[in-house]
Amino acid sequence: MGAAKYYAAYEDRYRRVYAQRVEYWTGDPDEIGAVVRCVDEFLERVGARASSSAVVEFGCGEGFLGAHLLSRGFAYLGIDLSPSAVEKAQRRVAGSEACFVCGDVTDLREVVASGSFDIGLDNYCLHMLVTDEDRRKYLSEMRRVLKPGGFAWFHEIGQDKRFEGPVASVGDFVSAEGIDLDTCEPREAYTPAGRKTVYLPRLPARFNSGEGYGAELSEAGFCVEYLEVRKSGVVMHAKRLEE
């Protein structure tokens, strides 16, 4: 696993899930419903309207949030590094396939123009980036593609204590955290017939406390206007500051 593109392993993860006869890795209707409600609350809170607000989602995965927002009439673009996930997302939205594209969230200059969107969404994306450089690049790209005064929603897995870096390479992080990337572990997936156990290798992920995530956003040029630690993770609403 190369340090520069360690997160490209998510393509392998999706392929492994599908090979174990699971149609969607993110398929639990209760979990999907909870995230959709959380996003709708955020959009209402910041005054976003389908008639005037364009939304970009970073790490869109299989596109359930995109399908929901498109059904509400929002202009939407979903971006993910995994071609398999993007293909699944495109199947969800017949007639709107072009709303999902492959791209690396740490460098979207050839995919998204600066100041193109009013709203940015991140559902479990930031914590999948491990190194300090990758996290800074990603948040910088999110800030770049948002209009001045635009808003961002984050939903990340949290931990009790603030993460104290630095992390220069994924190899150093994996070694320090003692992460076994070779042994497959059981995970629960949802199918229409019920839950199913699938086996997947672990991937490096860097969690933070609510305070820690908030500090990262502030350092990247966002003002965190709302932060709540929930059972599902840390939810944040942030505003892109002017230059």
N, C-alpha and C positions, 0 to 999 in steps of 0.2 A: 504494500500500500504506500504509494508515493506521498511525501509530505505535502506537495503542492495541491494535489487533488484527492486527498483522503476521503473527502465527502462524496466523491463520485461513486463510492461503494454503495450508496443508496440505490443506484440502479440495480446492482446485484441483489440487494434486499428485496426490491419489488419483484424481480424475476423469480427469486426463490419462493416468495409468497404465492405467486401465480402458479408456479410449478407444483405447489401442494394443494391445488384445486380450490383456491380462494379467489373469488372474482375481484373483490376490493379489499386492500389491506385496511383501509379506513372504512368500515362498513357498519359499525354498531349504530343503529338509529338513535339510541339514547345519547351517545356521545356526540354524534353529529348534531342532534337537536340542541344540545347544551351549547355547543360552539356557535351555532347559527344564532341562537338567542343572545349570546354574549356580544356578537358582532352587531346585531340589530340594535341592541342597547347603546353600543358605542356610537353607531351612526346617528341615532336619535340624539344622543348627548351632544355631539359636535355639530348638529344641524345639517348633516349630509342629506341631499335629495337626489333621487334618480334623474331628475330633469337637468341637474346642473353639476353633479359631482362624479368625476371619473375615479375609478378604484383600480389599484394595482396590488396584486397579492404575490408576496415573495415566498417561494417554497410551497407552491399551490398543491403539490401532490396530485391526487386523483380527482381534484376539482369539485368537491361537494360545495365548498363555499362559493366558488365561481358560478356553479349552476344556480344556487339560491339567489345570488346578486343579479345575475342575468335575468332570472324570472321576475325580479322586482323592477327591471328596466334600467339598471345602472350600466354605464359604459365601464367595461371591465377588461383587465388583462391579467392572466395568471402565468407565472414563470416558475419553472422547475428544471433542475439539472437532469432529472431522470426521463429519458425518452419513453420508457414504459409507462410511467405515471402520467406523463402528458398525453399519451395515446389513450389511456383510460379516461382522462378528463375530457378529451375531445369527443369520446363516444357518449358521454353524458349529455352533451349539449348539441344535438343535431341542428345544423344550420349556423352554429356559432363556433365552429372548430378553430377558427383563426384567433379566438380569444385566449388560447393557450399556446405557449411557445416554450422551447427549451432555452435555458440560459443559466449562466453562473452568476448568482446574486452578488458576488464580490466584484464583478466587472460587467456591467450591463450597457456600456457605452455604445455598442453596436446594436443593441436591442431596444433601448428606451431613451428618448431624448430628454434633456434636462427640463425640469419644470412641467412635466406632462400630466401629472396627476394631482388630484385634490386629497386623496385618501390612500394610505398604504396599510396593508394587512400582513401580519406575521403570526401564523399559527404553528408554533413549535419549529421555527427556523433558526433563530439566533443561537440557541443552545446547541445546535448541531455543528456549529463552527467552533473550533477548538483554539486555534492560535490567536494571539492578540492582533496580529496583522490582519487575519481574515475577518475577525469581528469588526475591526475598525473600518476595513474596506467595505464590508457589507452595510454598516450603518451610514457610511459616507455616501454610498450609492443610493440608499433609501432617501437620504436627505436631498441628494442631487435631483432625483426624479420627481420629488414632490414640489409643488408650488410653494413659494413663501407663504407662511401661515397655514400650510396644509397639515393634516393630522395623520397620526400613525397609531395603530392598535397592535399590541403585542400580547401573546399568550405563550408563556414559557414554563417549562418544568422548573420548580424552585427547590432550593435547599435552605437549611436553617441558617448556616453561616455564610457570610460574604466570601466569595472566592478571592483568594489573594494570589495573583499571578507572580511573576510574568510567565507566559507560555510562548516560547520562541518556535517550537516545533511540535508536531503531533507525536513524534517518537518520544520526546521528553515527557509529554503529558501522559501518554499511555504507560510509560515506565513508572512515572511517579504515582499514578493512580492505580497501578496494578491491574490494568484492563486486559482480559484474555480475549484476543480478537480471533482466535482460531477455533475454539470449542463452541458448537452450536448450543443454544439454550432454548427451552420451551417458551413460546409466547402464545397468547390467546388472540385468535382472529374471529371475526364474525361472519357467518354465512346465513342465508335464508333458512337453512335447516337447523341453525343453532351455532353455538360457539365451537370452535375447532382449534386444537393445539397445532401450532406450526413450529418448526425448528429453524432458528436463524443465528448467525454469528453476531456477537456484540459489535457495536460501532462506537467509536469515541464520541462522547458528548460532554459538554462543559456547562454545568448548571451554576446558578448564582442565587443569592438571596434577593428578595425584593429590593433591598437597599442597594445591592451590588448591581443589579440590572438597571435600576434607576440612575446610578452613577455613570454607567456606560452610555446610556442615552443622553445624559446631560453633557458628557464630554464630547459627544458626537454632534452637538448643536440642536438638541431637542429640549423642550421644557415638558417635564412629566407633570401632567395636570391631574392624573388619577392613577392610583396604584392600589391593588388589592391582592392579598395572598389568599387564594382559594384552594379547595381540595384538588382541583384539576391543574393548578399551577398559578403563576404570577400573571395577573392581568394589568396592563398599563395602557393608558391613553396619553399620547404625547403630541406636542405641537412643534412643527418645524420653525425654528427661530429665523429671523432675518439675518442677513450677513452681518 
